[in-house]
Amino acid sequence: MWQNNQFFNDDEKPNNDIPLNRGAKISLWGSAISTLGDALQTLGGAISIEEDRISDAQQQQAMDKLQSQIDELKKQQSQNSTDSSDVEKLGKLLERLIERLEKIDEQKK
């Protein structure tokens, strides 16, 4: 009966512990498959960590770029307010100059 079984080679002769050998082979295959599954799980975890690291780096680059744009806008705003202040000063100086010229012109009359 055991001789017709596909687990035996032609030169292999059945003995009383054949079911035990088959059980050992199945156990060995199960362990190998389980080990392969553990390796795949570890690899998946490593890939997930690497993806998170790359995502964090990209977010940090985007934040740095936004911060530099904000700093540039603040600098431009400060420059504009300085320019506006200079324009106001120039306007006041022009008003004084006009007043003085009008006074001089009135004195000549």
Sequence and secondary structure as in RCSB ss.txt:
>XXXX:A:sequence
MWQNNQFFNDDEKPNNDIPLNRGAKISLWGSAISTLGDALQTLGGAISIEEDRISDAQQQQAMDKLQSQIDELKK
QQSQNSTDSSDVEKLGKLLERLIERLEKIDEQKK
>XXXX:A:secstr
 GGGSTTS TT    TTHHHHHHHHHHHHHHHHHHHHHHHHHHHHHHHHHHHHHHHHHHHHHHHHHHHHHHHHHH
HHHHHHHHHHHHHHHHHHHHHHHHHHHHHHHHH 
